Amino acid sequence: MNGLSILALLALPIGAVASASSQDPATIEQAAAETVLVQLGQLDRRLSVPVGIGNSKPYNFVIDTGAERTVVSRQLASVLGLASSGRIQVTSMTERSLVDTVIVPELFIRSIGQRHTIRAPALEASNIGAPGLLGIDTLQNHRVVIDFERNEMAVMPSQPRRRAKPTDPDEIVVVARSKFGQLIVTDAYYGNMPIKVVLDTGSQVSVGNSALRKRVRARKGQVQITEITSVTGGRANVDYMMVPDIKLGNIRFGAMPVAFTDAAPFTYFGLADKPAMLLGMDSLREFRRVEIDFPNRQVRFLLPKGAERRARDGFGSTAALGPHDRRA
C-alpha cells in the first residue's frame, strides 16, 4: 500500500467541535469523526469514486492503483461502527508498520454494484486525504478510467481484448505485466536505459528509487530537498528534481518532476536494485484521459489535443511523442 501526500495534504482541527458537542466520550468521538468526513468533502480535490458500505450513504474513495489493499479512514470506521479485526503489517511509501484493521461489510463501487466483505487497514483521514482508498483487492477485475478533461474518475467492467489496439488516433496503448495485482510497465526507458514503471494513482508525485537516482545527472541547484508524508503518517526526506527523457512505451516525457527515495514499495515489488519509478498523478494529469485495464494488463493514454507525433529517436520505427516533450 503506497499512497503519498506532500507535507500533509490536510490539517483538520476537530477538537473544538468535539468539546462543544457533549461530555459523553462516545458522542464526542462520533461528532469528531463526522466533522472530519465533512471537512474532507470540502477540502479534498483529488478525483474519487462513490463507494457504498452496506446500506450507508455513498462516500468518495480515492483510487490507489499502487495499493494492494483497500483502506478506510478511522473516522469513517467510527461513524459506521465497523468491527475491529486485529492488526496487520502494511507497506507504505515510507515504512513497514503494524496497523489496526476493521471488517468492511458489503463494500461496493456504485458504478459496478458487486458487493464483497473485506478486512481493511484503518488509517487517519488526515494522512490518506479521503474517507477511504480503493486498492487492488477491489479493482483487480475492472478497469479504471480517469478523464482529466471532465475531471471525473470511474470504475467500469473490463471486457476481454485480444490486441492492444488504439480506439482513437491520439490514443497510445502500453502493455504491462502484473505483479501482486499491480501493473508494471517494462517497456520504459530513461534515455537508453531500461527502467520499470509502476502505475500509482495514489501518489500525488512520481517517485524514483536510488538505482535510478544514481543515473540521473543534475547540476547543483537543480535538486530540492523536501519531505513526504505517507498514508501511515511516516515521513522521509527526498531529492526532488526535473528528470528529462523518460519514455513510457511510445510516449516521451520531455521533463518529469520526480521525488527520489528508497520507498518501501520498491523492495516489495523486487525493484530495490533496479532503476524504477512510481508514476504518480502529477504526470498522469498531462493526458486527456488515462485508462488502466487490470484484466487485460493495458494502460491507454489519450494525448492532449494537438500533441506533436514523430518517430522516437533510436527505438525502432514509429512512435508518438508524449505531451511533455517541448523540443522543436
C-alpha positions in Angstrom: 0.0 0.0 0.0 1.7 3.2 -1.0 -0.4 6.3 -1.2 1.6 9.5 -0.9 1.0 13.1 0.2 3.4 16.0 0.2 3.8 17.8 3.6 0.4 16.6 4.8 -2.4 17.4 2.4 -5.0 18.2 5.1 -5.0 19.7 8.6 -8.4 19.0 10.1 -9.0 20.6 13.5 -11.7 18.7 15.3 -11.1 19.3 19.0 -13.3 22.4 19.3 -16.2 20.7 17.7 -15.9 17.7 19.9 -15.7 19.6 23.1 -18.8 21.6 22.2 -20.9 18.5 21.3 -21.2 16.6 24.5 -19.3 15.4 27.6 -20.1 11.8 26.7 -16.8 10.3 25.2 -18.7 8.2 22.6 -20.7 11.2 21.4 -17.6 13.3 21.3 -15.8 10.7 19.2 -18.7 10.3 16.8 -19.1 14.1 16.3 -15.3 14.5 15.7 -15.3 11.7 13.1 -18.3 13.1 11.3 -16.7 16.6 11.3 -13.6 15.2 9.7 -15.6 13.5 6.9 -17.4 16.7 6.2 -14.2 18.7 6.0 -12.6 16.1 3.7 -15.5 16.6 1.3 -15.0 20.3 1.4 -11.2 20.3 1.1 -10.1 17.3 -1.0 -9.9 18.0 -4.7 -8.5 14.6 -5.8 -10.5 12.6 -8.2 -12.6 9.9 -6.5 -15.5 7.5 -7.0 -18.6 6.9 -4.8 -18.4 3.8 -2.7 -21.1 2.2 -0.6 -20.8 0.1 2.6 -23.9 -1.9 3.4 -26.8 0.5 3.4 -24.7 3.6 4.1 -24.8 6.8 2.0 -22.0 6.9 -0.6 -18.6 8.1 0.4 -16.0 9.3 -2.1 -12.9 7.0 -2.1 -9.7 7.8 -3.9 -8.5 5.1 -6.3 -5.0 3.9 -5.4 -3.6 1.6 -8.1 -0.4 1.3 -6.1 -2.2 -0.1 -3.0 -2.6 -3.8 -2.5 -5.5 -3.4 -0.1 -8.5 -1.1 0.2 -8.2 1.3 3.2 -10.8 3.1 5.2 -10.2 6.1 7.5 -10.5 5.6 11.2 -13.1 8.3 11.2 -15.3 6.5 8.7 -14.9 3.3 10.6 -16.1 5.1 13.8 -19.1 6.7 12.0 -20.2 3.3 10.6 -19.4 1.3 13.7 -17.1 -1.1 11.8 -15.9 -4.0 13.9 -12.2 -4.2 14.8 -10.2 -7.2 13.3 -6.7 -7.1 14.8 -3.5 -5.7 13.4 -1.6 -6.4 10.2 1.7 -5.3 8.7 1.4 -2.9 5.7 4.0 -1.3 3.4 3.6 2.5 2.9 5.8 4.9 1.0 8.0 5.5 4.0 7.9 2.3 6.1 6.5 -1.1 7.0 4.3 -0.9 10.1 1.6 -2.6 12.1 -1.8 -1.0 11.8 -5.3 -1.7 13.0 -7.9 -3.3 10.7 -11.7 -3.3 10.6 -14.2 -5.5 8.8 -15.9 -3.7 6.0 -19.2 -5.5 5.1 -20.7 -5.3 1.7 -18.4 -2.8 0.2 -19.3 -1.9 -3.4 -18.4 0.6 -6.1 -21.7 2.1 -7.1 -20.9 2.0 -10.8 -20.2 -1.8 -10.6 -22.6 -2.9 -7.8 -20.8 -6.1 -6.9 -20.6 -6.4 -3.1 -17.8 -8.0 -1.1 -16.7 -8.0 2.5 -13.1 -7.2 3.2 -10.7 -6.7 6.1 -9.2 -3.2 5.6 -6.5 -1.2 7.4 -7.9 1.8 9.2 -5.7 4.9 8.9 -6.0 8.5 9.9 -8.1 10.6 7.4 -5.7 13.4 7.6 -3.0 11.1 6.2 -5.0 9.5 3.4 -6.9 12.7 2.5 -10.2 10.9 1.9 -12.8 8.7 3.7 -11.0 5.7 2.1 -8.7 4.4 -0.7 -9.7 1.7 -3.2 -6.9 -0.8 -3.7 -6.1 -3.7 -6.0 -8.2 -6.1 -4.0 -11.3 -4.2 -5.1 -10.0 -3.0 -8.6 -8.2 -6.1 -10.0 -11.2 -7.4 -12.1 -12.1 -4.0 -13.5 -10.8 -1.0 -15.5 -10.2 2.5 -14.1 -10.9 5.5 -16.4 -9.5 8.9 -15.4 -11.0 11.7 -17.5 -9.0 14.8 -16.8 -10.9 16.9 -19.2 -14.1 16.3 -17.3 -12.4 16.0 -14.0 -14.0 12.6 -13.5 -12.9 9.1 -12.4 -14.8 5.9 -12.9 -14.5 2.2 -12.3 -16.1 0.0 -15.1 -16.3 -3.6 -16.1 -13.4 -4.9 -18.2 -14.1 -6.7 -21.5 -11.5 -9.2 -23.0 -9.3 -7.6 -25.7 -7.2 -9.8 -27.9 -5.0 -7.0 -29.1 -3.6 -3.7 -27.7 -5.2 -1.7 -30.5 -5.9 2.0 -30.1 -9.5 3.2 -30.3 -8.6 6.8 -31.1 -5.9 8.3 -33.4 -4.5 10.2 -30.3 -4.6 7.1 -28.1 -1.4 5.2 -27.2 -1.7 1.7 -25.6 1.1 0.5 -23.3 1.1 -3.2 -22.3 2.2 -4.1 -18.7 2.8 -7.1 -16.7 1.0 -7.9 -13.4 2.8 -8.5 -10.1 0.7 -8.8 -6.9 -2.1 -7.3 -8.9 -0.3 -4.1 -9.7 0.6 -3.2 -13.3 4.3 -2.8 -14.0 5.4 -1.3 -17.4 8.6 -2.9 -18.6 8.7 -1.0 -22.0 10.1 2.1 -20.3 13.4 4.0 -20.5 15.4 6.8 -19.0 17.4 7.8 -22.1 18.6 4.4 -23.5 18.5 2.7 -20.1 15.5 0.3 -19.4 13.5 1.1 -16.2 10.5 -0.4 -14.6 7.4 1.8 -14.0 4.5 1.1 -11.6 1.2 3.0 -12.2 0.3 4.6 -8.8 -2.7 6.9 -8.8 -2.5 7.1 -5.0 0.8 9.1 -5.3 0.5 12.9 -5.9 4.0 12.9 -7.3 6.1 10.4 -9.3 8.8 8.7 -7.2 12.1 7.2 -8.3 14.4 4.8 -6.4 18.1 5.2 -5.7 19.1 2.9 -8.5 17.5 5.4 -10.9 18.8 8.5 -9.0 22.4 7.4 -9.4 22.0 7.5 -13.2 20.3 10.9 -13.3 22.7 13.8 -13.8 21.7 17.0 -12.1 23.5 20.3 -11.7 24.0 22.0 -8.3 20.9 24.0 -7.5 18.6 21.8 -9.6 17.8 19.4 -6.7 15.5 20.4 -3.9 15.2 18.6 -0.6 11.6 18.2 0.6 9.6 16.0 2.9 6.9 13.5 2.1 4.3 12.0 4.4 2.9 8.6 3.7 -0.6 7.3 4.4 0.6 5.8 7.7 2.0 9.1 8.8 5.6 8.3 8.3 7.9 11.0 6.9 11.0 10.9 4.8 13.3 13.5 3.1 13.6 13.2 -0.7 15.5 14.7 -3.6 13.1 16.4 -5.8 14.1 17.4 -9.4 13.1 17.5 -13.0 14.2 14.4 -14.9 14.4 14.6 -18.7 13.9 12.0 -21.4 11.6 9.4 -19.7 9.9 7.2 -22.2 6.9 5.0 -21.5 6.0 2.7 -24.4 5.7 5.1 -27.3 5.4 8.2 -25.1 8.2 10.5 -24.5 8.2 12.8 -21.4 10.5 15.7 -22.0 10.9 16.7 -18.4 9.2 15.0 -15.5 9.2 16.1 -11.8 10.4 13.1 -9.7 11.0 12.7 -5.9 13.8 10.2 -5.2 13.8 8.0 -2.1 14.2 4.3 -1.4 10.5 3.9 -0.8 9.4 0.6 0.8 7.2 -0.4 -2.2 10.3 -0.8 -4.4 11.5 -3.6 -2.2 8.0 -5.1 -2.1 8.0 -5.3 -5.9 11.5 -6.7 -6.1 12.8 -3.4 -7.7 15.1 -2.1 -5.0 18.2 -2.7 -7.0 16.8 -1.9 -10.5 16.1 1.5 -11.9 12.4 2.0 -11.3 9.8 4.6 -10.6 6.2 5.0 -9.4 4.3 7.1 -11.9 2.1 9.5 -9.9 -0.9 11.7 -10.7 1.2 14.8 -11.4 2.5 13.1 -14.6 -0.8 11.3 -15.5 -2.6 14.7 -15.4 -0.8 15.8 -18.6 -3.1 13.5 -20.6 -6.7 14.0 -21.5 -7.6 10.5 -20.3 -5.9 7.5 -18.8 -7.5 4.1 -18.7 -6.0 1.3 -16.6 -7.4 -2.1 -17.6 -6.2 -4.6 -15.0 -7.5 -7.9 -16.5 -6.1 -7.1 -20.0 -2.9 -5.6 -18.5 -3.2 -2.5 -20.7 -2.8 1.2 -20.0 -4.4 3.6 -22.6 -3.2 7.2 -22.7 -5.1 9.8 -24.7 -2.7 12.5 -25.7 -3.6 16.2 -25.4 -5.2 17.8 -28.5 -2.6 19.0 -30.9 0.2 17.0 -29.3 3.0 16.5 -31.8 3.7 13.0 -33.1 7.0 11.8 -34.6 9.4 8.9 -34.8 11.0 8.1 -31.5 14.8 8.5 -31.7 16.7 5.2 -31.5 13.8 3.0 -30.5 12.5 1.5 -33.8 10.2 2.5 -36.5 7.1 4.5 -35.3 6.2 6.1 -32.0 4.4 9.0 -30.6 5.9 11.9 -28.8 4.4 12.4 -25.4 2.8 15.5 -24.1 5.7 16.7 -22.1 8.2 17.0 -25.0 8.6 20.6 -25.9 11.6 20.3 -28.2 11.3 21.7 -31.8 
